[in-house]
Amino acid sequence: MKSTVVGSFPVELKKESSTKNKLLSALGAYDPYKQAIKDSVISQLDAGVDIISDGQVRGDMVSIFTKYIPGMKIEDGNTVIVSKIVRPIREISIKDLQYAKKVMKDYYGGKIPEGKGVKGIITGPNTIVHSSRIQFFYKNREDAIIDLAHSLKHEVDAIAKKVEPVYIQIDEPFLSTGMVDMKVASEAIDILRENLEIPLAMHVCGTLDGAFKDLAKFNVDILDMEFAGNNVNIDVLEENSNLIHNKIIGFGCVDSSVNTVDNIDEVDDLVIRAINIVGKDNLILDPDCGLRRAPKDVAFEKLRIMNEIKDKYS
């Protein structure tokens, strides 16, 4: 059994303190997020996480991508689709992921242990388009979703080639809302998956009773869902376990919707139930969703508890 994070971690931006960083700041070259990435990675590793993220420190899950994609612009903090969506103007997450991997390598004395590593995370085309306002060009969201999938495919391939992650995760929380055409959503994921030689995961939060049977058919290796803050989903998993025999389950076992530390016995009971349903070798433990909104000490303790239970059953 392994552990991971869904993505985000609390961000604490620090002012430049060293002479070098003050000089870089004066030249407009200081990156205040670099230390935040390092702090996030070290916190994850100290808590025992096996497959880390870069902390997603630079912004919300939509604009962090859309500000680099022609055809989309940001107005008052919201993404607006204004013309045909084409390939990104630059690689978006590569440098941060490479730096996170370097921090991890240094943490382990120069060599990342087998079974551990970093994962790439991309907000999915369905979620981005449904979170955006269409102003011009597209008559329907479905065409925009497919074009955005082709755009994001460039980022997927760049991550796979230049970062060599354990796997790549596509965040698609909108797939549980009932607002998305599941056939189009599946086609978009197929575009991202094409010729990918590493595992592909898809994270979907929310209540899954109306979506699970469709999600089970998606061409992904890992299906990641929330279970700690949602008392319906574990029943849905149990009732439909025969549909996901070929998939690993990313099992959200600590509640990211509350900024208090989870009860370890309750988390343990939930994990035991998951083991009984799919087997411990088919589980990756993680939080329900990102932890950006939690106080840093609470986020750390959630991860520590999760990994204490992981170690108990590994």
C-alpha positions as CSV (number, residue, x, y, z in Angstrom):
1,M,0.0,0.0,0.0
2,K,1.3,3.5,-0.9
3,S,0.2,7.0,0.0
4,T,0.0,10.2,-1.9
5,V,-1.7,13.6,-1.8
6,V,-4.4,14.9,-4.1
7,G,-2.4,18.0,-4.8
8,S,-2.4,21.3,-3.0
9,F,-0.7,22.1,0.4
10,P,-0.9,25.2,2.5
11,V,1.2,28.0,1.0
12,E,3.4,30.2,3.2
13,L,5.2,32.8,1.1
14,K,8.4,34.1,2.7
15,K,10.2,37.3,2.0
16,E,13.7,37.1,0.6
17,S,16.2,37.0,3.4
18,S,19.6,36.1,2.0
19,T,21.8,38.6,0.2
20,K,21.5,36.5,-3.0
21,N,17.7,36.5,-2.9
22,K,17.5,40.2,-2.1
23,L,19.6,40.8,-5.2
24,L,17.4,38.6,-7.3
25,S,14.4,40.4,-6.0
26,A,15.9,43.7,-6.9
27,L,16.5,42.4,-10.4
28,G,12.9,41.0,-10.6
29,A,14.2,37.5,-10.7
30,Y,13.3,36.2,-7.2
31,D,10.7,33.4,-7.1
32,P,8.9,33.5,-3.8
33,Y,7.1,30.2,-4.7
34,K,10.3,28.2,-4.9
35,Q,10.7,28.0,-1.1
36,A,7.0,27.3,-0.8
37,I,7.5,24.2,-3.1
38,K,10.4,23.1,-1.0
39,D,8.5,23.5,2.3
40,S,5.6,21.6,0.9
41,V,7.7,18.7,-0.4
42,I,9.6,18.4,2.9
43,S,6.3,18.4,4.9
44,Q,4.9,15.7,2.8
45,L,8.0,13.6,3.1
46,D,8.3,14.2,6.9
47,A,4.7,13.0,7.1
48,G,5.6,9.8,5.3
49,V,4.0,10.4,1.9
50,D,5.3,8.1,-0.9
51,I,4.2,9.9,-4.0
52,I,4.4,13.6,-3.6
53,S,3.1,16.7,-5.4
54,D,4.8,20.1,-5.9
55,G,2.2,21.5,-3.5
56,Q,0.4,23.4,-6.3
57,V,1.5,26.6,-4.7
58,R,1.1,29.1,-7.6
59,G,-2.7,29.5,-7.7
60,D,-6.1,27.9,-8.0
61,M,-6.5,24.7,-10.0
62,V,-8.0,26.4,-13.1
63,S,-6.1,29.6,-13.6
64,I,-2.8,28.0,-12.9
65,F,-3.3,26.4,-16.4
66,T,-5.6,28.7,-18.3
67,K,-3.4,31.7,-18.0
68,Y,-0.9,30.0,-20.4
69,I,-3.5,28.7,-22.9
70,P,-4.4,30.9,-25.9
71,G,-8.1,31.1,-26.4
72,M,-8.6,31.7,-22.7
73,K,-8.1,34.7,-20.5
74,I,-8.7,35.6,-16.9
75,E,-11.1,38.4,-16.0
76,D,-11.6,39.3,-12.3
77,G,-10.1,36.0,-11.3
78,N,-12.4,33.9,-13.6
79,T,-11.5,32.2,-16.8
80,V,-13.3,33.3,-20.0
81,I,-13.1,31.5,-23.3
82,V,-12.6,34.1,-26.0
83,S,-11.4,32.2,-29.1
84,K,-10.3,28.8,-30.3
85,I,-8.3,27.0,-27.7
86,V,-4.8,25.9,-28.9
87,R,-1.6,24.5,-27.4
88,P,-0.1,26.3,-24.3
89,I,2.4,29.1,-24.9
90,R,4.9,27.3,-22.6
91,E,5.3,24.3,-20.4
92,I,3.3,25.0,-17.3
93,S,4.3,22.7,-14.4
94,I,7.6,21.2,-15.6
95,K,10.1,23.4,-13.6
96,D,8.1,23.1,-10.4
97,L,7.9,19.3,-10.7
98,Q,11.5,19.0,-11.5
99,Y,12.4,21.1,-8.5
100,A,10.1,19.1,-6.3
101,K,11.8,15.9,-7.5
102,K,15.2,17.5,-6.7
103,V,14.1,18.3,-3.2
104,M,12.9,14.8,-2.7
105,K,16.2,13.4,-4.1
106,D,18.2,15.5,-1.7
107,Y,15.9,14.5,1.2
108,Y,16.8,10.9,0.6
109,G,20.6,11.6,0.3
110,G,20.8,11.6,-3.5
111,K,18.6,8.7,-4.5
112,I,14.8,8.4,-4.4
113,P,13.8,5.0,-3.0
114,E,12.0,2.5,-5.2
115,G,8.3,3.0,-5.1
116,K,8.5,6.7,-4.2
117,G,8.5,9.7,-6.4
118,V,6.6,12.7,-7.7
119,K,3.4,12.8,-9.7
120,G,2.3,15.3,-12.3
121,I,-1.2,16.9,-11.7
122,I,-3.3,18.5,-14.4
123,T,-6.7,20.1,-14.0
124,G,-8.9,18.2,-16.5
125,P,-10.5,19.8,-19.6
126,N,-14.0,19.0,-18.4
127,T,-13.6,20.8,-15.1
128,I,-11.7,23.8,-16.6
129,V,-14.4,24.4,-19.3
130,H,-17.3,24.0,-17.0
131,S,-15.6,26.4,-14.6
132,S,-15.2,29.0,-17.4
133,R,-17.5,31.4,-19.2
134,I,-17.7,31.0,-23.0
135,Q,-17.7,34.5,-24.6
136,F,-16.9,33.8,-28.2
137,F,-16.1,31.1,-30.8
138,Y,-17.6,27.9,-29.2
139,K,-21.4,27.3,-29.5
140,N,-21.2,24.5,-27.0
141,R,-18.9,23.4,-24.2
142,E,-18.3,19.9,-25.6
143,D,-16.2,21.3,-28.6
144,A,-14.2,23.5,-26.2
145,I,-13.5,20.4,-23.9
146,I,-12.1,18.4,-26.8
147,D,-9.9,21.3,-28.0
148,L,-8.7,21.9,-24.5
149,A,-7.9,18.2,-24.1
150,H,-5.6,18.4,-27.2
151,S,-4.0,21.5,-25.7
152,L,-3.4,19.9,-22.3
153,K,-2.0,16.8,-24.0
154,H,1.2,18.8,-24.7
155,E,1.6,19.3,-21.0
156,V,0.9,15.6,-20.2
157,D,3.6,14.5,-22.7
158,A,6.1,17.1,-21.4
159,I,5.6,15.9,-17.8
160,A,6.0,12.3,-18.8
161,K,9.2,13.0,-20.7
162,K,10.9,15.6,-18.7
163,V,9.9,14.8,-15.1
164,E,9.5,11.0,-15.3
165,P,6.8,10.9,-12.6
166,V,5.4,7.8,-10.9
167,Y,2.1,8.7,-12.7
168,I,0.0,11.6,-13.9
169,Q,-3.2,12.6,-12.3
170,I,-6.1,14.4,-14.0
171,D,-8.3,16.4,-11.6
172,E,-12.0,16.2,-12.8
173,P,-14.2,17.1,-9.8
174,F,-17.0,18.2,-12.2
175,L,-17.6,14.6,-13.3
176,S,-19.7,14.0,-10.1
177,T,-22.0,16.9,-10.7
178,G,-24.3,15.5,-13.4
179,M,-23.5,18.6,-15.5
180,V,-21.0,16.8,-17.8
181,D,-21.6,14.8,-20.9
182,M,-19.8,11.6,-19.8
183,K,-19.2,10.4,-23.4
184,V,-17.3,13.6,-24.2
185,A,-15.5,13.5,-20.8
186,S,-14.3,10.0,-21.6
187,E,-13.2,11.0,-25.1
188,A,-11.2,13.9,-23.5
189,I,-9.4,11.5,-21.1
190,D,-8.6,9.2,-24.0
191,I,-6.9,12.1,-25.8
192,L,-4.7,12.7,-22.7
193,R,-4.0,9.0,-22.3
194,E,-3.0,8.4,-25.9
195,N,0.5,6.8,-26.2
196,L,1.2,7.5,-22.5
197,E,3.6,4.9,-21.1
198,I,3.1,5.6,-17.4
199,P,-0.1,5.2,-15.3
200,L,-2.9,7.7,-15.6
201,A,-5.0,8.6,-12.6
202,M,-8.3,10.6,-12.4
203,H,-9.4,12.3,-9.3
204,V,-13.1,12.9,-8.9
205,C,-14.5,14.3,-5.6
206,G,-18.2,14.7,-4.6
207,T,-21.0,12.2,-4.2
208,L,-20.5,9.4,-6.8
209,D,-23.8,7.4,-6.6
210,G,-25.0,8.8,-9.9
211,A,-21.6,8.7,-11.7
212,F,-19.6,5.7,-10.5
213,K,-20.7,3.3,-13.2
214,D,-19.7,5.7,-15.9
215,L,-16.4,6.6,-14.1
216,A,-15.5,2.9,-13.8
217,K,-15.4,2.7,-17.6
218,F,-12.9,5.6,-18.1
219,N,-9.5,4.5,-19.6
220,V,-7.5,5.3,-16.4
221,D,-5.3,3.1,-14.2
222,I,-6.1,4.8,-10.9
223,L,-9.5,6.1,-9.9
224,D,-9.2,8.5,-7.0
225,M,-12.2,9.5,-4.9
226,E,-13.2,10.9,-1.5
227,F,-14.5,8.7,1.2
228,A,-13.7,10.4,4.6
229,G,-16.0,13.4,4.2
230,N,-18.7,11.6,2.2
231,N,-20.5,8.7,3.9
232,V,-22.2,7.6,0.6
233,N,-19.2,6.8,-1.5
234,I,-17.9,3.9,0.5
235,D,-21.3,2.2,0.0
236,V,-21.1,3.0,-3.7
237,L,-17.6,1.4,-3.9
238,E,-18.7,-1.7,-2.1
239,E,-21.8,-2.2,-4.2
240,N,-19.9,-1.7,-7.5
241,S,-16.5,-3.3,-6.6
242,N,-16.9,-5.7,-9.5
243,L,-16.7,-2.8,-12.0
244,I,-13.2,-1.7,-10.9
245,H,-11.3,-5.0,-10.7
246,N,-8.7,-3.6,-13.2
247,K,-8.1,-0.3,-11.4
248,I,-6.2,0.9,-8.4
249,I,-8.4,3.0,-6.0
250,G,-7.0,6.3,-4.7
251,F,-8.8,6.2,-1.4
252,G,-9.5,9.6,0.3
253,C,-9.3,8.7,3.9
254,V,-8.9,12.0,5.7
255,D,-11.4,14.8,5.4
256,S,-10.0,17.9,3.6
257,S,-13.3,19.8,4.0
258,V,-12.7,20.4,7.8
259,N,-9.7,22.2,9.3
260,T,-9.4,19.9,12.2
261,V,-7.3,16.7,12.6
262,D,-9.2,13.5,11.8
263,N,-9.9,10.8,14.5
264,I,-7.3,8.1,13.8
265,D,-9.6,5.3,14.8
266,E,-12.3,6.5,12.4
267,V,-9.7,6.7,9.6
268,D,-8.5,3.2,10.5
269,D,-12.0,1.8,10.4
270,L,-12.5,3.4,6.9
271,V,-9.3,2.0,5.6
272,I,-10.1,-1.5,6.9
273,R,-13.4,-1.4,5.1
274,A,-11.6,-0.4,1.9
275,I,-9.1,-3.2,2.3
276,N,-12.0,-5.7,2.7
277,I,-13.6,-4.3,-0.5
278,V,-10.6,-4.1,-3.0
279,G,-7.6,-5.4,-1.1
280,K,-4.7,-3.5,0.3
281,D,-2.6,-4.0,-2.9
282,N,-5.2,-2.1,-4.9
283,L,-5.3,1.0,-2.6
284,I,-3.4,4.3,-2.6
285,L,-4.2,6.3,0.5
286,D,-4.6,10.1,0.2
287,P,-6.7,12.9,1.5
288,D,-10.2,13.5,0.1
289,C,-9.0,16.6,-1.9
290,G,-6.3,19.3,-1.7
291,L,-5.3,20.7,1.7
292,R,-4.5,24.3,0.7
293,R,-7.2,25.8,3.0
294,A,-6.0,23.9,6.2
295,P,-3.6,25.4,8.6
296,K,-0.2,24.0,7.9
297,D,0.1,22.0,11.2
298,V,-3.3,20.5,10.6
299,A,-2.5,19.5,7.1
300,F,0.7,17.9,8.2
301,E,-1.1,16.0,11.0
302,K,-3.7,14.7,8.6
303,L,-0.9,13.3,6.4
304,R,1.0,11.9,9.3
305,I,-2.1,10.0,10.6
306,M,-2.8,8.7,7.1
307,N,0.7,7.4,6.8
308,E,0.7,5.8,10.2
309,I,-2.3,3.7,9.1
310,K,-0.6,3.0,5.8
311,D,2.4,1.7,7.5
312,K,0.2,-0.5,9.8
313,Y,-1.1,-2.4,6.8
314,S,1.8,-2.3,4.4
